[in-house]
Amino acid sequence: DPGALGVELQPAVSDAHQRVLFVPHRANLLEQAVKFPLDDIASAAGLELLSPARDSRDVLAQISGASLVVTESLHGAIVADAYRIPWVAVKFGPLFTPYKWHDWGQSLDMEIDFVDLLPGLNFAAKIERKAARRFGWQPQYLDWRLHFDRFGGIMCATIIKRLRAATRAKPHLSADDVLDHRKAGFYNAIARFNKDFG
């Protein structure tokens, strides 16, 4: 993924803050911006929320100075990996797409494990969505976002507990030689493109 080249555009910060960051998927962050207190949840779990919607230079600087990145955002993992910052993948919202993660992980010879921040509920919502597609009805009932007003306290407590568990999970980091080889392949493709069309 070209996101791995961010380190070439913006070197790591020299004064690393060494905080543990939580990077949610941008869609989930924006969707829940009003009623879902992700900042408070991250803080209660001992993490700092980093919005992927912030200025890209700031996001790169924050990730490059972290000690660990807990991320639902695939590009949060890609950038952390490029800066050689250990990262943990988490499942949070119903928009999570594991096949993209597995595809990227395979390109770097990695098996990716996920910490589910709402275990059980996300699984039930997934089953409901599959049934809805099969039978042609609108899935809504099990989407936890629709029930936050009623069950928000329980959900927040669960997410805080699971975020804490994520910080203790075995982090991921691709092998240096594999990442370097993939980046070299990307640069070679750019050089061939420039030669053929430049």
C-alpha positions as CSV (number, residue, x, y, z in Angstrom):
1,D,0.0,0.0,0.0
2,P,1.4,3.4,-0.9
3,G,0.6,4.6,2.7
4,A,3.8,2.8,3.7
5,L,5.7,5.5,1.9
6,G,4.5,8.2,4.3
7,V,7.7,7.8,6.2
8,E,9.6,8.9,3.1
9,L,7.5,12.1,2.9
10,Q,7.6,12.9,6.6
11,P,10.3,11.4,8.7
12,A,9.5,10.2,12.3
13,V,9.3,12.9,14.9
14,S,12.6,13.3,16.9
15,D,10.8,13.9,20.2
16,A,8.6,10.8,20.4
17,H,5.7,11.3,22.9
18,Q,5.5,7.5,23.5
19,R,1.7,7.5,24.1
20,V,-0.6,4.6,23.2
21,L,-3.0,5.8,20.5
22,F,-6.4,4.6,19.5
23,V,-7.3,5.2,15.8
24,P,-10.9,4.4,15.0
25,H,-12.2,3.9,11.4
26,R,-13.0,7.4,10.0
27,A,-16.5,6.4,9.2
28,N,-17.3,5.2,12.7
29,L,-15.7,8.3,14.2
30,L,-17.7,10.7,12.1
31,E,-20.9,8.8,12.5
32,Q,-20.7,8.8,16.2
33,A,-19.2,12.2,16.7
34,V,-22.2,13.7,18.5
35,K,-23.4,10.9,20.8
36,F,-20.6,8.4,21.1
37,P,-17.9,9.6,23.5
38,L,-14.9,8.0,21.9
39,D,-12.5,10.5,23.4
40,D,-13.7,9.7,26.9
41,I,-13.7,6.0,26.2
42,A,-10.1,6.1,25.0
43,S,-9.0,8.2,27.9
44,A,-10.7,5.9,30.4
45,A,-8.8,3.0,28.9
46,G,-5.5,4.8,29.1
47,L,-5.2,5.6,25.4
48,E,-5.2,8.8,23.4
49,L,-7.8,9.1,20.6
50,L,-6.3,10.1,17.3
51,S,-8.9,11.0,14.7
52,P,-7.9,9.9,11.2
53,A,-9.8,13.0,9.9
54,R,-7.1,15.3,11.3
55,D,-4.5,16.9,9.1
56,S,-2.5,14.1,7.5
57,R,0.9,15.6,8.6
58,D,-0.4,15.7,12.2
59,V,-1.6,12.1,12.0
60,L,1.7,10.9,10.6
61,A,3.6,12.8,13.4
62,Q,1.4,11.4,16.1
63,I,1.7,7.9,14.9
64,S,5.5,8.1,14.4
65,G,5.9,9.2,18.0
66,A,3.7,6.6,19.6
67,S,4.8,3.5,21.6
68,L,1.8,1.5,20.4
69,V,-1.1,2.1,18.0
70,V,-4.4,0.3,18.6
71,T,-6.3,0.8,15.4
72,E,-9.6,0.0,13.6
73,S,-8.3,1.9,10.7
74,L,-6.3,-0.1,8.2
75,H,-4.3,2.9,7.2
76,G,-3.5,3.5,10.9
77,A,-1.9,0.1,10.9
78,I,-0.1,0.7,7.5
79,V,1.3,4.0,8.7
80,A,2.4,2.6,12.1
81,D,4.0,-0.4,10.4
82,A,5.9,1.9,8.0
83,Y,7.2,3.9,11.0
84,R,8.1,0.6,12.8
85,I,5.6,1.3,15.6
86,P,3.9,-1.8,16.9
87,W,0.2,-2.0,16.4
88,V,-2.9,-4.0,17.4
89,A,-5.9,-4.4,15.1
90,V,-9.4,-4.0,16.7
91,K,-12.9,-4.5,15.4
92,F,-15.3,-1.9,16.6
93,G,-18.1,-0.9,14.3
94,P,-20.3,-2.8,12.0
95,L,-18.5,-1.3,8.9
96,F,-15.3,-3.3,9.7
97,T,-14.0,-5.2,6.7
98,P,-11.5,-7.9,7.7
99,Y,-10.8,-9.1,4.1
100,K,-8.9,-5.8,3.4
101,W,-6.8,-6.3,6.5
102,H,-6.0,-9.9,5.5
103,D,-5.1,-9.0,2.0
104,W,-2.7,-6.3,3.2
105,G,-1.3,-8.7,5.9
106,Q,-0.6,-11.4,3.3
107,S,1.3,-8.9,1.2
108,L,3.7,-8.5,4.1
109,D,3.7,-12.2,5.1
110,M,1.7,-11.5,8.3
111,E,-1.3,-13.2,9.9
112,I,-3.5,-10.5,11.5
113,D,-5.5,-11.2,14.7
114,F,-8.2,-8.7,15.9
115,V,-9.4,-7.7,19.3
116,D,-13.2,-7.4,19.1
117,L,-14.3,-4.3,21.1
118,L,-17.9,-5.4,21.2
119,P,-17.7,-9.2,21.2
120,G,-20.9,-11.0,20.5
121,L,-22.8,-8.0,19.4
122,N,-20.7,-7.4,16.3
123,F,-21.0,-11.2,15.5
124,A,-24.8,-11.1,15.9
125,A,-25.0,-8.0,13.7
126,K,-23.0,-9.7,11.0
127,I,-25.3,-12.7,11.0
128,E,-28.3,-10.3,10.8
129,R,-26.8,-8.5,7.8
130,K,-26.2,-11.8,6.0
131,A,-29.8,-12.9,6.7
132,A,-31.2,-9.5,5.6
133,R,-29.3,-9.8,2.3
134,R,-30.6,-13.3,1.7
135,F,-34.2,-12.5,2.5
136,G,-34.4,-8.9,1.3
137,W,-35.2,-7.1,4.5
138,Q,-33.5,-4.1,6.1
139,P,-31.0,-5.0,8.8
140,Q,-31.4,-2.6,11.8
141,Y,-32.2,-4.3,15.0
142,L,-28.8,-5.7,16.0
143,D,-26.8,-2.7,14.8
144,W,-25.4,-1.5,18.1
145,R,-25.3,2.1,16.9
146,L,-29.1,2.2,16.9
147,H,-29.3,1.1,20.6
148,F,-26.6,3.4,22.1
149,D,-29.2,5.6,23.9
150,R,-30.5,2.6,25.8
151,F,-27.4,0.5,26.3
152,G,-24.6,3.1,26.0
153,G,-23.3,2.6,29.5
154,I,-22.8,-1.1,29.1
155,M,-21.3,-0.6,25.6
156,C,-18.8,2.0,26.9
157,A,-17.7,-0.1,29.8
158,T,-17.2,-3.1,27.5
159,I,-15.2,-1.1,25.0
160,I,-13.0,0.4,27.7
161,K,-12.3,-3.1,29.1
162,R,-11.6,-4.5,25.6
163,L,-9.3,-1.5,24.7
164,R,-7.3,-2.2,27.8
165,A,-7.0,-5.8,26.8
166,A,-5.9,-4.7,23.3
167,T,-3.0,-2.8,24.8
168,R,-1.8,-6.1,26.4
169,A,-2.4,-8.2,23.2
170,K,0.6,-9.3,21.2
171,P,1.3,-6.4,18.8
172,H,2.0,-6.8,15.1
173,L,4.9,-5.5,13.1
174,S,6.0,-6.7,9.7
175,A,9.6,-7.9,9.2
176,D,12.0,-5.2,8.2
177,D,13.3,-7.1,5.1
178,V,9.8,-7.9,3.9
179,L,8.6,-4.3,4.2
180,D,11.8,-3.0,2.5
181,H,11.3,-5.5,-0.4
182,R,7.7,-4.4,-0.9
183,K,8.7,-0.8,-0.9
184,A,11.5,-1.4,-3.4
185,G,8.9,-3.2,-5.7
186,F,6.7,-0.1,-5.5
187,Y,9.5,2.2,-6.4
188,N,10.5,-0.1,-9.3
189,A,6.9,0.0,-10.6
190,I,7.0,3.8,-10.4
191,A,10.3,3.9,-12.3
192,R,8.9,1.6,-15.0
193,F,5.8,3.7,-15.3
194,N,7.9,6.9,-15.7
195,K,10.1,5.2,-18.3
196,D,7.1,4.0,-20.3
197,F,4.8,7.0,-20.0
198,G,7.0,9.8,-18.7
